[in-house]
Amino acid sequence: MPIDEQVFVAFVLTTLLAMVVPGPDMLFVLGCGIRGGARAGVLATAGVATSEIIHVALAAAGLVALFAAVPAAFTVTRIVGGAYLVFMGIQMIRNRGKGFDESAERAGVSGRRAYSMGLLTNLINPKMVTFTLAFLPQFVDPARGALWVQFAILGAVLVALEFLVDGAVGVTAGRIGGWLRTREKARRRLDATTGGLFIGLGARLALQR
């Protein structure tokens, strides 16, 4: 095996523990699931997972160092992404209680939007970049063969655990949201809460260092 078995077990356990602690990704998936249903929650998770694949590829290629060399460009990207989430949150609050039906496109958080926002939110998250750059290399060993193979294995595990944890959160939130959407007052509170969640996530993303 390209990775030492004990090291591999340590990686799985450490990653799983890190994922079950609520963070921006989990809160985002939760909001999408509640507002758009289980499908939106799963697709939001898929967006987050896609960005993790990109992060792992960058770490394996050593390109993550580029962000450290050009901090201004990274800062602009982060602020733009955060502003978009804030805009989405404001729109949800302004239109709370409207547009609920069986159509995902009318539910406020469509599957396509959930995926793209999940991708963007995680892709420009400085902590995720730092985590990937600092964490993954701790579990690879040049003496055990090609590094890209080891990174590929670790990345696959990372994505699988992402779907396991955040995917479950998204599906559960979707079912709860489905029940809430049948009640008018709850729908308005649902939109206001989810909008506030998105605004908070956007502000945190734009301001964090």
Secondary structure, DSSP 8 states (H G I E B T S, - for coil): --S-HHHHHHHHHHHHHHHHS--HHHHHHHHHHHHH-HHHHHHHHHHHHHHHHHHHHHHHHTTTHHHHH-HHHHHHHHHHHHHHHHHHHHHHHHTTT-S-SS-GGGSSS-HHHHHHHHHHHHHT-HHHHHHHHHHGGGG--GGGS-HHHHHHHHHHHHHHHHHHHHHHHHHHHHHHHHHHTTSHHHHHHHHHHHHHHHHHHHHHHHH--
